């Protein structure tokens, strides 16, 4: 199965299937077939105490510390 999936992915078949299904679901919900916006979500994770403070951050909305890029 993995072999078939890999070949389909390389040939773009999975992207075509996903696009066609998205259009059908949106049409059934009486919405435009193509979305006008997208949302990207992220996850904050606590950083280890051994990480230098200069590379640590704090997400005030989630009240969680995270390791950021320096």
ABEGO torsion letter per residue (X at the ends): XAAAAAAAAAAGAAAAAAAAAAAAAAAAAGBBABBABBBBBBBBBBBBAABBAAABBBBAAAGBBBBBBX
